[in-house]
């Protein structure tokens, strides 16, 4: 378990050698002893928990945070951030689908819920157009639920959708999976999604090098979008609850949990130029509301960054 509240001056601390003992534990899994991050997230979106373990995990993740009052009534900060993240995902996919992206690779996709990626892509398709979405997750329960969901729901006739059971820390297993290579054409632009994923990747997993292995094969015009938990500018009264959150992840989900500050999150994009408005709080990324004004009193707005960048055409100084 790792919980980091770093300052920007500590950014270089993440350039760590990959730990061979950690590598030995990589691979797709079937978690049954504790809840899963995907299951807790699904529950915190307002769905009925799939297992008692997920229900317990969601309750323990909420526990450190006092509810606060909004126009919707009392809201738990953890639940509100979860919804902000899901809504951000929808805006990202909708925007880049409107810009013509027709291929999506969603790493760490989590369970099907409202506003699924393939549904948004399907809404953007004109008659005769084709698109493809590949979901990837390393939890068996997530993959099984996706397969059931895709078999039981109609979708746009021009849309190919499938799910891959793989660990993002093994890029070759994702990128060379027969499903991935059948559905995605890497000579054409792809929207690569890592939404609320990279905070679960420990520095000793070589987090930046991992991301680069995914971005390097992508064609110019491809997009990399992420969201990420942050320790930037946390109010003093939020620090103790975040430490308790770390303990809850360790006991009830058994995931790493690494918060990163803005320069560390920005580093994931390499030299790719960020799409306006840049790397910002989730609610501030293309909110789509006329006259939108950030609610600086909302404690949930401090907790996650979101941003997207476009791979440039190759040039003398360009790298992936």
C-alpha positions as CSV (number, residue, x, y, z in Angstrom):
1,X,0.0,0.0,0.0
2,X,1.3,3.5,-0.8
3,X,-0.2,6.8,0.1
4,X,1.6,9.8,-1.1
5,X,0.9,13.5,-0.5
6,X,3.8,15.0,-2.4
7,X,4.8,18.5,-3.2
8,X,5.8,19.4,-6.7
9,X,9.4,19.6,-5.6
10,X,9.3,15.9,-4.9
11,X,8.2,15.0,-8.4
12,X,11.5,13.2,-9.2
13,X,10.9,10.7,-6.4
14,X,8.7,8.7,-8.8
15,X,11.6,7.7,-11.1
16,X,12.0,4.4,-9.3
17,X,13.3,1.1,-10.6
18,X,10.5,-1.5,-11.1
19,X,10.4,-3.9,-8.2
20,X,10.7,-7.5,-9.5
21,X,8.7,-8.8,-6.6
22,X,5.8,-6.6,-7.7
23,X,6.1,-7.8,-11.3
24,X,5.7,-11.4,-10.2
25,X,2.2,-10.5,-8.9
26,X,1.0,-8.8,-12.2
27,X,-1.7,-10.4,-14.2
28,X,-5.5,-10.6,-14.5
29,X,-7.1,-11.7,-11.3
30,X,-10.3,-12.9,-9.6
31,X,-10.6,-11.1,-6.3
32,X,-13.0,-12.8,-3.9
33,X,-11.5,-12.1,-0.4
34,X,-12.1,-8.4,-0.4
35,X,-14.1,-5.8,-2.4
36,X,-12.8,-4.5,-5.7
37,X,-12.1,-0.9,-6.6
38,X,-14.5,-1.3,-9.5
39,X,-17.2,-2.7,-7.3
40,X,-16.9,0.0,-4.7
41,X,-17.0,2.7,-7.4
42,X,-20.1,1.1,-8.9
43,X,-21.8,1.1,-5.5
44,X,-20.8,4.8,-4.9
45,X,-22.5,5.8,-8.1
46,X,-25.7,4.8,-6.5
47,X,-26.0,1.2,-7.7
48,X,-26.8,-1.9,-5.6
49,X,-23.5,-3.5,-4.6
50,X,-22.7,-6.7,-6.5
51,X,-21.2,-8.4,-3.3
52,X,-21.3,-7.8,0.4
53,X,-17.6,-7.1,0.2
54,X,-18.1,-4.3,-2.3
55,X,-20.9,-2.8,-0.1
56,X,-18.6,-2.9,2.9
57,X,-15.7,-1.3,1.0
58,X,-17.9,1.5,-0.3
59,X,-19.2,2.2,3.2
60,X,-15.6,2.3,4.6
61,X,-14.5,4.6,1.8
62,X,-17.3,7.0,2.7
63,X,-16.8,6.8,6.4
64,X,-13.9,9.3,6.8
65,X,-15.8,12.1,5.1
66,X,-18.6,14.1,6.7
67,X,-21.6,14.8,4.5
68,X,-22.1,18.3,3.3
69,X,-25.2,20.1,2.1
70,X,-25.9,21.0,-1.5
71,X,-29.0,21.9,-3.5
72,X,-29.5,18.2,-3.8
73,X,-29.5,17.7,-0.1
74,X,-26.8,16.0,2.0
75,X,-24.0,14.5,0.0
76,X,-20.9,12.4,1.0
77,X,-17.7,13.8,-0.5
78,X,-16.6,10.4,-1.7
79,X,-19.8,9.8,-3.5
80,X,-19.8,13.2,-5.1
81,X,-16.2,12.8,-6.4
82,X,-17.2,9.4,-7.9
83,X,-20.1,11.1,-9.8
84,X,-17.9,14.0,-10.9
85,X,-15.4,11.4,-12.3
86,X,-18.2,9.5,-14.2
87,X,-19.6,12.7,-15.6
88,X,-16.1,13.8,-16.7
89,X,-15.7,10.5,-18.5
90,X,-18.9,11.2,-20.4
91,X,-17.8,14.7,-21.4
92,X,-14.4,13.4,-22.6
93,X,-15.8,10.7,-24.8
94,X,-18.6,12.9,-26.2
95,X,-16.2,15.7,-27.1
96,X,-13.7,13.5,-28.9
97,X,-16.4,11.6,-30.6
98,X,-17.7,14.9,-31.9
99,X,-14.2,15.5,-33.2
100,X,-14.3,12.3,-35.3
101,X,-12.5,9.8,-33.0
102,X,-14.1,6.4,-33.8
103,X,-11.8,4.1,-31.8
104,X,-11.6,3.8,-28.0
105,X,-9.3,1.8,-25.7
106,X,-10.7,2.1,-22.2
107,X,-8.1,0.7,-19.7
108,X,-9.4,0.0,-16.2
109,X,-13.0,0.4,-17.4
110,X,-14.8,-0.7,-14.3
111,X,-18.3,-2.1,-14.3
112,X,-21.0,-1.0,-16.8
113,X,-23.1,1.8,-15.3
114,X,-24.8,5.0,-16.7
115,X,-23.1,6.7,-19.6
116,X,-21.0,3.8,-20.8
117,X,-18.3,4.7,-23.4
118,X,-19.7,2.6,-26.2
119,X,-23.2,4.1,-25.8
120,X,-21.8,7.6,-26.1
121,X,-19.7,6.7,-29.2
122,X,-22.8,5.0,-30.7
123,X,-24.8,8.2,-30.3
124,X,-22.2,10.1,-32.4
125,X,-22.3,7.7,-35.4
126,X,-23.9,8.7,-38.6
127,X,-25.5,6.2,-40.9
128,X,-22.9,4.0,-42.5
129,X,-20.2,4.9,-40.0
130,X,-18.3,2.3,-38.0
131,X,-16.6,2.6,-34.6
132,X,-14.9,0.2,-32.1
133,X,-14.6,0.2,-28.3
134,X,-12.3,-2.2,-26.4
135,X,-12.8,-2.3,-22.6
136,X,-10.0,-3.7,-20.4
137,X,-10.0,-4.7,-16.8
138,X,-8.1,-7.1,-14.7
139,X,-10.9,-8.2,-12.4
140,X,-12.8,-11.3,-13.5
141,X,-16.1,-10.1,-12.1
142,X,-15.9,-6.9,-14.2
143,X,-15.1,-8.8,-17.4
144,X,-18.0,-11.3,-16.8
145,X,-20.4,-8.5,-16.1
146,X,-19.4,-6.6,-19.3
147,X,-19.8,-9.7,-21.4
148,X,-23.3,-10.3,-20.0
149,X,-24.2,-6.6,-20.5
150,X,-23.0,-6.6,-24.1
151,X,-24.9,-9.8,-25.0
152,X,-28.1,-8.4,-23.4
153,X,-28.2,-4.9,-24.9
154,X,-28.8,-3.6,-28.4
155,X,-26.3,-1.2,-29.8
156,X,-25.6,0.8,-32.9
157,X,-25.2,-1.6,-35.9
158,X,-21.9,0.1,-36.9
159,X,-20.3,-0.3,-33.4
160,X,-18.0,-3.2,-32.4
161,X,-17.5,-3.6,-28.7
162,X,-15.6,-6.2,-26.7
163,X,-13.9,-6.6,-23.3
164,X,-10.4,-8.0,-22.5
165,X,-9.3,-9.5,-19.2
166,X,-5.8,-8.2,-18.7
167,X,-3.6,-6.2,-16.3
168,X,-2.6,-2.7,-17.6
169,X,0.8,-3.3,-16.0
170,X,1.4,-5.8,-18.8
171,X,0.9,-3.6,-21.9
172,X,1.8,-6.4,-24.4
173,X,-1.0,-8.5,-23.1
174,X,-3.5,-5.7,-23.7
175,X,-2.1,-4.4,-27.0
176,X,-1.6,-7.8,-28.7
177,X,-4.7,-9.5,-27.4
178,X,-6.6,-10.9,-30.4
179,X,-9.7,-8.8,-29.5
180,X,-7.7,-5.6,-29.4
181,X,-5.9,-6.3,-32.7
182,X,-9.2,-7.3,-34.4
183,X,-11.2,-4.3,-33.3
184,X,-8.6,-1.5,-33.3
185,X,-6.5,-0.1,-36.1
186,X,-3.5,1.5,-34.6
187,X,-2.6,3.2,-37.8
188,X,-5.7,5.4,-37.2
189,X,-6.4,7.7,-34.2
190,X,-7.5,6.1,-30.9
191,X,-8.9,7.6,-27.8
192,X,-6.9,6.0,-24.9
193,X,-8.7,6.3,-21.6
194,X,-7.2,5.8,-18.1
195,X,-9.9,7.2,-16.0
196,X,-9.4,7.0,-12.2
197,X,-6.8,4.3,-12.9
198,X,-3.2,5.6,-12.4
199,X,-3.6,6.5,-8.7
200,X,-3.7,2.7,-8.3
201,X,-0.4,2.3,-10.0
202,X,2.5,2.4,-7.6
203,X,5.7,4.3,-8.5
204,X,7.6,1.0,-8.3
205,X,5.5,-0.3,-11.1
206,X,7.2,2.2,-13.4
207,X,4.0,4.2,-13.9
208,X,5.3,6.7,-16.4
209,X,7.0,4.1,-18.5
210,X,3.9,2.0,-18.5
211,X,1.8,4.8,-19.9
212,X,4.4,5.5,-22.6
213,X,4.2,1.9,-23.7
214,X,0.5,2.5,-24.5
215,X,0.9,5.9,-26.1
216,X,4.0,5.0,-28.2
217,X,2.1,2.8,-30.8
218,X,-0.8,5.3,-31.3
219,X,-1.1,7.2,-34.5
220,X,-0.8,11.0,-34.7
221,X,-4.2,12.6,-33.8
222,X,-4.8,10.0,-31.1
223,X,-5.9,11.3,-27.7
224,X,-4.8,10.2,-24.2
225,X,-7.3,11.2,-21.4
226,X,-7.0,10.6,-17.7
227,X,-8.3,11.5,-14.3
228,X,-6.3,11.2,-11.2
229,X,-6.6,11.8,-7.5
230,X,-4.4,14.6,-6.1
231,X,-3.0,15.9,-2.9
232,X,-2.7,19.4,-4.3
233,X,-4.1,22.2,-2.1
234,X,-6.1,19.8,0.1
235,X,-7.6,21.8,3.0
236,X,-6.0,20.9,6.3
237,X,-9.3,19.3,7.5
238,X,-9.2,16.9,4.5
239,X,-5.7,15.4,5.3
240,X,-6.8,13.2,8.2
241,X,-9.8,11.8,6.2
242,X,-7.5,11.0,3.3
243,X,-5.2,9.1,5.6
244,X,-8.2,7.1,6.8
245,X,-9.2,6.5,3.1
246,X,-5.7,5.0,2.5
247,X,-6.3,2.6,5.4
248,X,-9.7,1.7,4.0
249,X,-8.2,0.9,0.6
250,X,-5.6,-1.3,2.2
251,X,-8.0,-3.3,4.3
252,X,-11.2,-3.5,2.3
253,X,-10.0,-3.3,-1.3
254,X,-6.2,-4.1,-1.2
255,X,-5.2,-1.6,-3.9
256,X,-2.3,0.8,-3.9
257,X,-3.5,4.4,-3.6
258,X,-1.1,7.1,-4.7
259,X,-2.1,10.8,-4.9
260,X,0.0,12.9,-7.2
261,X,0.4,16.6,-7.5
262,X,-0.1,18.6,-10.7
263,X,3.4,18.3,-12.2
264,X,3.4,14.6,-11.5
265,X,0.0,14.1,-13.2
266,X,1.0,16.3,-16.1
267,X,4.1,14.2,-16.7
268,X,2.0,11.3,-17.8
269,X,1.2,13.2,-21.0
270,X,4.9,13.5,-22.0
271,X,5.3,16.1,-24.8
272,X,1.8,15.8,-26.1
273,X,0.0,19.2,-26.1
274,X,-3.0,19.3,-23.8
275,X,-6.4,20.1,-25.2
276,X,-7.9,23.3,-23.6
277,X,-8.7,23.9,-20.8
278,X,-5.7,21.8,-19.9
279,X,-5.2,19.8,-16.8
280,X,-7.9,21.0,-14.4
281,X,-10.3,19.9,-11.7
282,X,-12.8,17.5,-13.1
283,X,-15.7,19.8,-13.0
284,X,-13.8,22.4,-14.9
285,X,-13.0,20.3,-18.0
286,X,-15.5,21.5,-20.7
287,X,-18.4,21.6,-18.3
288,X,-20.9,22.4,-21.2
289,X,-23.0,24.6,-18.9
290,X,-23.7,28.1,-20.1
291,X,-22.3,30.6,-17.6
292,X,-20.5,27.8,-15.6
293,X,-18.8,29.1,-12.5
294,X,-16.6,26.8,-10.4
295,X,-18.0,26.3,-6.9
296,X,-14.9,27.0,-4.8
297,X,-16.9,26.1,-1.6
298,X,-17.4,22.5,-2.8
299,X,-14.9,20.3,-0.9
300,X,-15.2,17.5,-3.5
301,X,-13.7,19.7,-6.2
302,X,-10.2,19.5,-4.7
303,X,-9.8,15.8,-5.1
304,X,-9.2,14.9,-8.7
305,X,-7.6,16.3,-11.9
306,X,-8.7,15.6,-15.4
307,X,-7.1,16.3,-18.8
308,X,-6.5,15.1,-22.3
309,X,-3.7,15.5,-24.8
310,X,-3.4,14.9,-28.6
311,X,-0.4,13.0,-30.1
312,X,1.3,15.4,-32.5
313,X,2.5,14.7,-36.0
314,X,6.1,13.4,-36.0
315,X,8.7,16.1,-36.2
316,X,12.4,16.5,-35.4
317,X,11.8,17.1,-31.7
318,X,8.7,14.9,-31.3
319,X,8.6,11.8,-29.2
320,X,5.7,9.6,-28.2
